Amino acid sequence: MQIAGQASQSNFRIKIKRDDDWFAASGVLKVDKILSLDMLQLIDLVAASPKRFIKLDDGRFLALTDRFRRQIKALSVYSDRAKGSLRFPPIRAAAMQELDENFSVTSDKHWQACVQRMKSANEISPAVPKTLNTDLRDYQSEGFTWLTRLSQWGAGACLADDMGLGKTIQAIALSLHRASGGPALVIAPTSVGFNWQSEIQKFAPALKPHLFGPGDRAETLNQLGPRDVVICSYGLLNSQFVDHLTILRDQLDRQGVAYQYLDGSTSAAKRKTSVEAFQAGEGDVFLISLKAGGVGLNRTSADYVIHMDPWWNPAVEDQASDRAHRLGQTRPVTIYRFITQGTIEERILKLHSSKRDLADRKVRDDYSTTPVSIKPLTSKGGPSSNSTH
């Protein structure tokens, strides 16, 4: 066995920079003046070699210290691959910071600020707000402290206590703690929206809850300030697509354009009638809400598909678009997406790209395609009992 050399963390150089809302790390292991390995290549070699020595492409072996080997394995655990680097969310900063202290790291101001916020957050010991009209149990106080530190840091959190242990009261305590910084948003099922309102009024009368529903929503949002809490149903946030269709519907009516229409509230019978009518040429336009149009609906008479509002999940958009590509389609189909410049829609479009990359990587990592032989299926005896397909 020919040894190319030995490497430790002192030979490893890593760069960390912001990548949208996450961070991206890239690096190189420089063994000598000639031999160097890219970070992703090094991770793959470590994964393929269960022991101290990793096999290089030229047949030689490189010896890694045990500590360095463990650190490289940890890198792949805490991050995802994307575009030649490892991406990780801010919540992973604590784990990545430990690696940061062992490697030679070059980072941008955003990573340095994230690390500093994390360190500062861990040092605070927030007091439960005096205006909270209840006493927190010990574990609830710990939860409040944890949420407050993560809030100070700017990282997300998932408070996964069992039902009835006081997640709502801990969140209300956090809202009180942050009240002077501006309004807060609660997104919850419609069925518990009134419960949030009553709990806030009972335990935190210093806060001003607002159920976000019908009415002048823009005016409501414009008047918000410190201590306001907006309670919104995540049925709402999706209903903008149906609301948008209503606006388009009014415009088509004014211009005398014939159309078909359906959304999630359309009955099965009416849905079938509308689809068949459009397929038969009754209507120049088919207005369909995204989710209603993505399942069990084929529109082979359509030669244009126009997305008026981007959806956060590109797979749902693709599924809706694909309904115009079903069997029986004989014409080219053109797909348009309308994006308003300078709006959140642009960020959703960027999210599409990152989600597609993530999905593609997941498929590549988890699955491999292998040819399936049809011989066992076409033989007289059928597939043998020990065949697997």
N, C-alpha and C positions, 0 to 999 in steps of 0.2 A: 504494500500500500504506500503510494507516494504522497507525502504530506506537503501541501502548498504553503502551509504556515499556520499560525495561531492568531485568533482575533478575540478581542474583548470589547466592552463598551467604549473604551478609550479610542478605538478605531472607527467608531460610528458617528456620523454627522447627520443631523436631522433638522429639517426646516418646518415651521408651523406658521400658517397664515389663515386669515378668514376666508371662508368659502360660503357665500350667502349667509344663512343663519347658523351655519356649522363652521368647523375648522377643517383644514386639510393638512396632512403631514406627508412629507416626502423625505427621502434620505439616501445615504450611500455608505457602504462599509468599505473603507480603503485599507487593504491589507498591506500593500507595499506600493512601489512606484508603478507597477504594472497591473496588479490584480485589484480589482474593485468590483463590488456587487451592489446593484440597485436594491433599495429596501424591499420592494415587493418580491423581487427574485430571491432575496435572502429569506423572507418569510416562507416562501414556497419550499425552499431547500430545507429549512428547519422542520417544516411540517412533514416532509418526505423522509427525514432521517431521524429515527427515534432516539439515537444516541448522540454522543458528543461530536462525532465527525459528520460533516455534511459533504456529499459528493458533488464536485463541480462538473461542468459540462465537458471539460477536457479529460475527465477520468481521475483527476487528482482529488485529494480530500483536504478539507479545511477544518482545523480544530477550533471549537468555540468553548469558552469557559462556561461552566454550568450556570452561573449567574446571568451572563449575557444571553444564553440560550433561553432562559426563562423570560427575560425581558422582551425578547423578540416574539415569543409566543403570546405574551400579554398584549403586544401591539395589535395583533390580528383579532384578539378577543374583544377589544374595546372599540373597534372601528369597522367601517365598511369600505370596500374598494370602489374607487371611481376615478376614471381618467388619469391613471398612473400615480395615484396617491391614495392615502387612507383618510377617509372623512369620519368625523366624530362630532356629536352634539356637545354643547357647552356643559351638559350634565355630566359628561365623562371627563371634565377637566381635572377633577381630583385624581383620578387614576392616571391620566396622561401626565399630570404634573409630577407624579412620583417618578415616571420615566424621564421626564424633563430634567430632573435633578441628577440623573445618572449618565445622561448623554450630553454631547456637545450640541446645544440647540441654538439655532438662529430663528427668531420669531418676529412677527410684525407687532405693531402697537395694539392691535385688537386682541391678540392672544395674551399679551402682557397685561392689558387692562382686565381681561376676564380672570386671569390668575389672581390679580390684586383684589378684585371684587370678591372672589371666592375666599381669599385669606381674611379680608376684612369682615365678611359675613360670618365666618366661623368664630370670630372674636366677640360678636355682639351677644348680649344676654337680654333680650327684650322683655319688658314687663307687660303683663296682661293689661289691656286698657281698662282704666278705672270706670269708664262709661259702659262696660259690659255688665249687664244685669244678671249675672250668675257667677258661680264659682266653678272654675274648671277643675276637673280631677287631674291627678298627677300625669297620667298618660296623655290627657288632652292638652295640658300645659306643654308637655314635651312636643306634641304634634304642632302646637302653635309656634313654638320656638323654631322647630325645623322648617315650617312653612315660611316664617319670617326671614330666616337666614337665606333660604333659596330665593325668596322674593328680592332680597337685598342684592343677591348675587346675579339675579336675572335669569335663573334656570327654571324649568318647569318641574312640576311635582305630581305624583299620583298618591293621594292619601287613601289607602285601600283597607281601612278598618271595616270590620263586620257591621252589618246593619244595626242601628240603635246605639252605637258607641259614640256618637257626637261629632260626625264629620262636618255637619252643617254649622254647629256652634264654633268649631275651630276655624272654619272659613270666615264666619262672621267676625270673629275676634281679629283675624288677619285684616279684614276689610276696615275695621275700626282703626287698627294700627296704621294703615296706609291712607286713611280717609283724607288727610290734608293734602295729599299729593294729586288728587283729582278723582273723577268718577270711576266706579268699578262696574264690571260686567259679569253677570251670572247667566250661564247658559244651562238650561235644565229642561227636562220633559215638561210639556204643557201641564200634565197632571199634578206636578209639584210646584208650579210657579207661584200659586197662591200660598202654599206652605212656606216658601222662601220669604214672601212678603210679610206674612204674619210672624215668622220667627225673627225677622229683622226688627219689626215694630216692637216685639216683646222684649228681646234681649239687647237690642242696640238702637234705642229711640233716637240717638244722635245721628243715625244714618237716615237717608230719605230714599226708600225703595220706589221704583217705577216699573210697573208691568208694561213691557214694550209690546203694543198690539195695534189695533186699528186706530186711525186718527192721523194727525200731522206728525209723522215720525221725524221728519227733518227738523221741525221746530223743537220737538222733545230733545233731540240730540244736541241741538245748538244751545239749549238752555242749561245743559248739565254742567256741574261744577264739583268742587270738593264735597264729600259726604254723600253724593248721589250714588245710588246703586241701580243699574238697569237690569231687569230680570227678563230674559228673552228665551223663547222656546226655539230649539233647533229644528222644529218644523218650519220657523220664520225665515230664518236665514236661508232655507231652501225655497221658500215660496216666492222669492223674487223672480224666479223663472216663470212661474204661472202669472204673476203680476205683469211681467214683461210681455208675455203673450197677450194679455188683455189689452195692453197699449197697442200692440201690433194689430190686434183684432179690430180695435176702434178705427185705426188708420185705414185698414182694408175696407171696412164698411163705408167709410167716407168716400173712398175712391171707387167704390163699386166693383171691387175685385172678388171673384168667387173663390171660396176656400172651404176646407174641411178643418175641424178642430177637435182635439181631445187632450185631456190631462189626466192626472191620477184619479179624479173624481168621476170620470166618464164611465158609465155602466158598460158591462161586457157587450150587451146587445148593440148599444149605440156605437161602441168602438168598432165592432164588426161592420156595421152599416157604413160608417165613415171611411174605413179602409177600403171597402169594396167600391164605394162611390168614387174615391180618388183614383183607384186602379182603373176604373171605367172612364176616367177623364172628366169627372164632375168636380171641377175646382182647379185653379191654377196654383194654389198654395195649400200646403198642409201644415197647420200650426200644431205642434206637438211639444208638450213638456218633456224635458230630457229623459227622466226616468220612465215616464209612460211610454216613450218611444223606443226604449232600449230593450224591451223584453217582449217576445212573442208577437212581433209586429214586422211584417215585410212590406216594403214600399218600392217595388220594382218599377213603378211608373215615374219615380223621381229621378231627375238627372242632375239636380243641384241639391246639396244639403248645406244649410246655413246655420251655424251655431251663433246665436245672438248673445249668449252669456257663457263664459268659460266655467266649467265645473272642475273642482279641485282634483277629481280622480279622472285621469285621461282615459282609463279603461272603459269608464261609463260612456264617455263621449264616443270612443271608437265603436263601442257596441251599438250605439244609436246610429252612427254613420253606416255601419256595416249592413244595417237593415235594408239599405238601398242597393246592396250588392248581391242580393240573394238570387237563387236560381230563377231564370226568366228575365233577368236584366240584360238587355241587348244594346244599351247605349252607354257611353262613358259617363261616369258620375264625377262631378266636381264638388269639392268640399271647401266651404269658406268658413272662417272664424272671424267674427267682428270683435275687435279689441279697441277700447277707448284709451287713448294715450294719456299717461299720467294718472292712471287709476290703479286700484288693487288688482284689476284684471291682468295687468302686465305681470304682477308678481305671481298670479295664479298660472300664467303661461310659463314662467320660469320654473314653477313647482312641477308642472307637467314634465318638463325635461328631466328634472332630478328623479321624479317618480318612475319615469320610463327606464332611466339608467338603473335604478334600484331593482326594478322588476326584472330587467334583462340579466342583471348580475345574479339575482336569486335563481332564475331559471337555469343559468349556466352552471351555477354552483351545485344545485340540488338534483339536476336531472342530466342524463346522458341518453342520447337516442341510439338504439341498436336495431339493426334490421331484424324483421320478424319473418321467419320462414312459414310459407303457407302449406308446405308439403304435408305436415301432420294433420292439417285440417281437411285436405283433399284426398287423403288416403282412405281406403275402404274401412279401415279400423278406427278412423277418427284419430284425434290426438291421443298420444300415449299417456299413461297415468303419471309418468315422471317428467312430462314436458311442462315448461313454464313459459308463458308469453305475456 
